Amino acid sequence: MPKTLLISGCSYGMVYSEIEKELKDLFGVDEVVNLSQSGASPDRQIRVAIEWIAQNGKPDMVIMPVSHYNRFDLPIANKFDPLHNLHHKSNWHSIADHDKINTDIVSLETLETYMKSGAIVHTVEHTEHDKLFVKLITFQAYLELNKIKHLIFDTGNYYEKLWMQYLSIDDENNSGYQPGMKKRDLIENSTGIYRLLSFCSNVWMYEQLTEDEKKNYIPWDEADTLRYPLDDHGKATIHHQKEQVLKLIKHLKQEGAVHD
């Protein structure tokens, strides 16, 4: 049977389709199947990967460049997706592609009210990180149980600079953990999830550029150069060109990030 590399990402993962030949050579596979979709949530990444496996059998390897923690899906799409059912991409601050929403299920006005209310309820976002950690721990265990090689790493969350201060409690308590967040240790110590809290692939790729390259860098699928210099959030949300992505994947393989 042909060996398959399955990729499940958001828009950061779509560029992988442009380096299929290099990925085949790098990982010794016969085909690359890229399920990545713009705006995809970690929920979707995991859901479509498992559904693809259920429909097609086990791939040789899975790559999951982890999407933004605060994305999720609602069951309001107006068409069935063979891998994604009726889920529609969302986050609490916006909902895209109104033309793909089944307004017989929910009106746009009701949906807008729901999203505004959800944004208020989720002002404190700690539990969203908590939920992401549980999903990643569970998915990684599924892949390991089924003896599927995998490479799981962060793309744009940049925990080290953007979120770790919110995942710890005050200095007086001095434990370094919020109540109920000791599962951080499972994430940090997992050999199947590469340095989620201390490595951000988008930032790493950006830092590989020279200063002149940073000033003239045009992100993937865009027409204009990046602003310069970038803050931490800007560095974490770049859609990188295929050359940088290939450099990243080679680096991760060399680092032993692929869990076999």
Residue pairs with C-beta under 8 A, 6 or more apart in sequence:
1 57
2 29
2 30
2 31
3 28
3 29
3 30
3 31
3 59
3 60
3 61
4 29
4 30
4 31
4 32
4 33
4 56
4 59
4 60
4 61
5 23
5 24
5 27
5 29
5 31
5 32
5 33
5 59
5 60
5 61
5 62
5 63
6 33
6 35
6 49
6 52
6 53
6 59
6 61
6 62
6 63
7 13
7 16
7 32
7 33
7 34
7 35
7 36
7 62
7 63
7 64
7 65
8 35
8 36
8 40
8 44
8 45
8 46
8 48
8 49
8 52
8 62
8 63
8 64
9 16
9 34
9 35
9 36
9 40
9 45
9 63
9 64
9 65
9 67
9 155
10 36
10 37
10 38
10 39
10 40
10 41
10 45
10 65
10 67
10 68
10 71
10 155
11 36
11 37
11 38
11 39
11 40
11 239
12 36
12 65
12 67
12 155
12 156
12 201
12 202
12 239
12 240
13 34
13 36
13 40
13 63
13 65
13 155
14 34
14 36
14 37
14 38
14 221
15 220
15 221
15 239
15 240
15 241
15 242
15 245
16 23
16 32
16 34
16 36
16 63
16 245
17 32
17 34
17 36
18 242
19 242
19 245
19 246
19 249
20 32
20 34
22 246
23 29
23 32
23 249
24 30
24 31
24 32
26 249
26 250
26 253
27 60
27 61
27 253
27 258
29 60
29 61
33 52
33 59
35 45
35 48
35 49
35 52
35 83
37 44
37 89
39 71
39 89
39 96
40 67
40 71
40 89
41 67
41 68
41 71
41 72
41 73
41 89
41 90
41 91
42 66
42 67
42 68
42 69
42 71
42 132
42 135
42 136
43 71
43 72
43 73
43 87
43 135
44 67
44 71
44 73
44 84
44 87
44 89
45 64
45 66
45 67
46 64
46 135
46 139
47 73
47 83
47 84
47 87
48 83
48 84
49 62
49 64
49 139
50 139
50 142
51 83
51 84
52 59
52 83
53 59
53 146
53 148
55 82
55 83
58 146
58 147
58 148
59 148
60 148
60 149
61 148
61 149
61 150
61 151
61 258
62 143
62 148
62 149
62 150
62 151
63 150
63 151
63 152
63 249
64 139
64 150
64 151
64 152
64 153
65 153
65 154
65 155
65 201
66 132
66 136
66 152
66 153
66 154
66 155
66 157
66 196
67 155
67 156
68 91
68 156
68 157
69 125
69 128
69 129
69 132
69 157
69 163
70 91
70 92
70 122
70 125
70 128
71 89
71 90
71 91
72 90
72 91
73 84
73 87
73 88
73 89
73 90
74 87
74 88
74 90
74 95
75 85
75 86
75 87
75 88
75 105
76 86
76 88
76 101
76 102
76 105
76 106
76 111
77 84
77 85
77 86
77 87
77 88
77 100
77 101
77 102
78 100
78 101
78 102
78 103
79 86
79 100
80 86
81 87
86 102
88 95
88 97
88 100
88 101
89 95
89 96
89 97
90 96
90 115
92 115
92 118
92 119
92 122
93 115
93 119
94 115
95 101
95 111
95 115
98 108
101 108
101 111
106 114
122 128
125 166
126 166
126 167
126 178
126 181
129 163
129 166
129 167
130 180
130 181
130 183
133 183
133 184
133 186
133 187
134 183
136 152
136 187
136 193
136 196
137 183
137 186
137 187
137 190
137 193
139 152
140 150
140 152
140 190
140 192
140 193
140 259
143 149
143 150
143 192
143 259
144 150
144 192
144 259
149 258
149 259
149 260
150 192
150 258
150 259
151 194
151 249
151 252
151 253
151 257
151 258
151 259
152 192
152 193
152 194
152 196
152 259
153 193
153 194
153 195
153 196
153 199
153 201
153 252
153 257
154 195
154 196
154 199
154 200
154 201
155 200
155 201
155 202
156 200
156 202
156 236
156 237
157 163
157 196
157 200
157 236
158 200
158 202
158 203
158 232
158 233
158 235
158 236
159 167
159 196
159 197
159 198
159 200
160 197
160 198
160 199
160 200
161 200
161 203
161 232
161 236
162 232
162 233
162 236
164 197
167 177
167 178
167 181
167 184
168 176
168 177
168 178
169 175
169 176
169 177
169 178
169 179
177 184
184 197
187 193
187 196
187 197
188 195
188 196
188 197
188 198
190 196
191 259
192 259
194 252
194 255
194 257
195 257
200 235
200 236
201 248
201 252
202 235
202 236
202 237
202 238
202 240
203 232
203 235
203 236
204 248
204 251
205 238
205 240
205 244
205 245
205 247
205 248
206 214
206 217
206 230
206 235
206 238
206 240
207 235
208 244
208 247
209 217
209 244
214 226
214 228
214 229
214 230
215 225
215 228
216 225
217 225
217 226
218 224
218 225
218 226
218 241
219 226
219 238
219 239
219 240
219 241
220 239
220 240
220 241
220 242
221 239
222 239
226 234
226 238
227 234
230 238
240 248
252 258
